Amino acid sequence: MKRLFLTALTCIIALSAVAQDKKKDWAQFGRYEKANTQVTTRPDAVFMGNSITDGWASQDPEFFKQNNFVGRGIGGQTSSEMLVRFRRDVIDHNPKCVVILAGTNDIAQNNGYIKPENTLGNIISMCELAKANGIKVVLCSITPTSVFRWRREVNPVPLIAELNKMIEAYAKENGIYFLNYHPALTDEKGGIPEKWSNDTCHPNLECYRTIMEPMVCEAIDKVLKTPKKKLHKPMPVK
């Protein structure tokens, strides 16, 4: 009986510690706190997002450096967490443009179920904050996936399609550039093809360089009205 009590008490303490740790920095302000102090030049664009953006900046840092871009993606984050840190990680840098890619982890229910209209509301709030601070917006479609390996009970294909329609409609109604990655990245199963992803969800370096970089460069050039000066590095021929 005593052993059972001690085991239960240990579990309660462990769960409490996890909860307290998350309470300390729920939106992960600390992830880029030091890096934010090192941004001394006004960025042409800040990329706000989840693991898709996080992986992009870590796999191809030279792309960000040579174009005066700043990556502020955090793996696993929902639109709610991005909205909370939007001021620190985007507005405080006074970028010319923000590239917003959000929604994947809302659909995956990383923080529990959230209605599509509430995800859209978070995205709208980020766009409105950007506009209020003189920052141009490139609003991206949610990139495809046919399965969440960490949340297999969710069928993401129709949910992504539904939310992308909502995001696109909002962008068109409000004169915001909508960058639709989805058609260029989707295979017959509704995910990213195996040659560009090992889990149908997260792009690899070839995908970033071959598909996403030229698309986002074109979008930013159009939004900032610059004559095709953004650079991307194609994959070397093997």
C-alpha positions in Angstrom: 0.0 0.0 0.0 2.8 2.3 0.9 4.6 1.5 -2.3 1.4 2.2 -4.3 1.0 5.6 -2.5 4.6 6.5 -3.3 4.3 5.6 -6.9 1.1 7.7 -7.3 2.8 10.6 -5.5 5.8 10.3 -7.8 3.5 10.4 -10.9 1.6 13.5 -9.5 4.9 15.3 -8.9 6.2 14.5 -12.4 3.0 15.6 -14.1 3.0 18.8 -12.0 6.6 19.5 -13.0 5.8 19.1 -16.7 2.8 21.4 -16.3 4.8 24.0 -14.4 7.6 23.9 -17.0 5.1 24.5 -19.8 3.6 27.4 -17.8 7.0 29.0 -17.6 7.2 29.6 -21.3 4.1 28.2 -23.0 4.7 30.1 -26.3 8.5 29.5 -26.2 9.5 33.1 -26.1 12.9 31.9 -24.9 13.6 30.0 -28.1 14.6 33.1 -30.0 15.2 35.6 -27.1 19.0 35.7 -27.6 18.8 35.5 -31.4 16.4 38.4 -31.5 19.0 40.6 -29.8 21.4 39.8 -32.6 19.2 41.1 -35.5 20.7 44.5 -36.1 19.6 45.1 -39.7 16.0 45.5 -40.7 15.0 42.2 -42.3 13.4 42.1 -45.7 11.2 39.2 -44.4 10.6 37.3 -41.2 9.3 33.8 -41.6 6.8 32.9 -38.9 5.8 29.3 -38.6 6.1 25.8 -37.2 8.4 22.9 -37.9 8.1 23.5 -41.7 9.7 27.0 -41.2 12.0 25.8 -38.4 13.4 23.0 -40.6 13.8 25.4 -43.5 16.0 27.8 -41.6 18.1 25.0 -40.1 18.6 23.1 -43.3 19.3 26.0 -45.6 20.6 28.9 -43.4 22.5 30.4 -46.3 19.2 31.1 -48.1 18.0 33.2 -45.2 21.3 34.9 -44.8 21.9 35.9 -48.4 18.4 37.3 -48.7 18.2 39.2 -45.4 15.5 36.8 -44.2 15.0 35.8 -40.5 13.5 32.4 -39.6 11.2 32.2 -36.6 9.7 28.8 -36.9 9.2 26.6 -33.8 8.4 22.9 -34.3 5.1 21.7 -33.0 3.5 25.1 -32.6 -0.1 26.0 -33.3 -1.4 29.3 -34.6 -2.3 30.3 -31.0 1.3 30.0 -29.9 2.6 31.9 -33.0 0.1 34.7 -32.3 1.3 35.1 -28.7 4.9 35.5 -29.8 4.3 37.5 -33.0 5.2 40.8 -31.4 8.6 39.6 -30.0 9.6 37.5 -33.0 8.2 39.6 -35.9 7.0 43.1 -35.0 10.0 44.1 -32.9 12.3 43.5 -35.9 10.3 45.9 -38.1 10.6 43.7 -41.2 9.5 44.9 -44.6 7.5 41.7 -44.9 6.3 38.6 -42.9 5.8 35.2 -44.3 3.1 33.4 -42.3 2.8 29.6 -42.5 0.4 28.3 -39.8 -2.2 25.7 -39.2 -0.6 22.3 -39.5 -0.5 21.6 -35.8 -3.9 23.1 -35.2 -5.2 20.3 -37.5 -3.0 17.8 -35.7 -4.6 18.9 -32.4 -1.2 19.5 -30.8 -2.9 21.6 -28.1 -6.3 19.9 -28.4 -9.1 20.4 -30.8 -9.6 23.9 -32.3 -12.3 24.8 -34.8 -11.0 25.9 -38.3 -12.6 29.3 -37.9 -10.6 29.9 -34.7 -7.4 28.9 -36.4 -8.3 31.3 -39.2 -9.0 34.0 -36.5 -5.5 33.6 -35.1 -4.0 33.9 -38.6 -6.2 37.0 -39.3 -4.9 38.5 -36.0 -1.3 38.1 -37.1 -2.1 39.7 -40.5 -3.8 42.6 -38.7 -0.9 43.1 -36.3 1.5 43.1 -39.3 -0.7 45.6 -41.2 -1.0 47.9 -38.1 2.8 48.0 -37.9 3.4 48.7 -41.6 4.6 45.2 -42.4 3.6 43.6 -45.7 2.2 40.0 -45.5 2.7 36.8 -47.6 0.1 34.4 -46.3 0.9 30.8 -47.1 -1.3 27.8 -47.6 -0.9 24.9 -45.2 1.5 22.5 -46.8 0.2 19.0 -47.5 0.5 15.8 -45.5 -1.4 12.5 -45.8 -0.7 11.4 -42.3 0.5 12.8 -39.0 2.8 10.2 -37.6 2.4 11.6 -34.2 -1.5 11.8 -34.5 -2.5 9.0 -36.8 -6.2 9.1 -35.8 -6.5 12.5 -37.6 -7.2 12.4 -41.4 -5.5 15.7 -42.4 -6.2 15.7 -46.1 -9.8 17.1 -46.1 -9.1 19.3 -43.1 -6.1 21.0 -44.8 -8.2 21.5 -47.9 -11.0 23.1 -45.9 -8.7 25.4 -44.0 -6.7 26.4 -47.1 -9.9 27.5 -48.8 -10.7 29.7 -45.8 -7.2 31.2 -45.7 -7.3 31.9 -49.5 -10.7 33.5 -49.3 -9.6 35.8 -46.5 -6.4 36.7 -48.3 -8.3 37.6 -51.5 -11.0 39.6 -49.7 -8.3 41.7 -48.0 -5.8 42.2 -50.7 -3.1 40.0 -49.1 -0.7 37.9 -51.2 -1.7 34.2 -50.9 1.2 31.9 -51.6 -0.3 28.5 -52.5 2.3 25.8 -52.0 -0.3 23.0 -51.9 -0.7 22.2 -55.6 3.1 22.1 -56.2 3.7 19.8 -53.3 0.8 17.4 -53.2 1.0 13.8 -54.4 -1.9 11.4 -55.3 -2.3 10.5 -51.6 -2.6 14.2 -50.5 0.9 14.4 -48.9 4.3 15.6 -50.0 5.9 13.1 -52.3 8.5 10.6 -50.9 11.3 12.3 -52.9 10.7 15.5 -51.0 9.7 14.2 -47.6 10.3 11.1 -45.4 7.0 11.5 -43.6 4.7 13.1 -46.2 4.7 16.3 -44.0 8.1 17.8 -43.5 10.0 19.0 -46.6 13.6 18.0 -47.2 16.3 20.3 -48.5 15.6 19.4 -52.1 11.9 20.4 -51.6 12.9 23.7 -50.0 15.3 24.6 -52.8 13.5 23.2 -55.8 9.9 24.2 -55.0 9.5 26.4 -52.0 12.4 28.9 -52.3 11.7 30.1 -55.8 8.0 30.4 -55.0 8.5 32.4 -51.8 11.2 34.6 -53.5 8.7 35.5 -56.2 6.1 36.3 -53.6 8.3 38.5 -51.6 9.6 40.3 -54.6 6.0 41.0 -55.7 4.9 42.2 -52.3 7.9 44.4 -51.8 7.8 45.5 -55.5 11.5 44.6 -56.0 12.8 43.5 -59.5 13.5 39.8 -58.9 16.5 40.3 -56.6 15.8 37.5 -54.2 18.0 34.5 -54.6 17.6 30.8 -54.2 20.1 28.0 -54.7 18.9 25.1 -56.9 19.9 21.6 -55.9 23.2 20.5 -57.5 22.9 17.9 -60.2 23.8 14.4 -58.8 
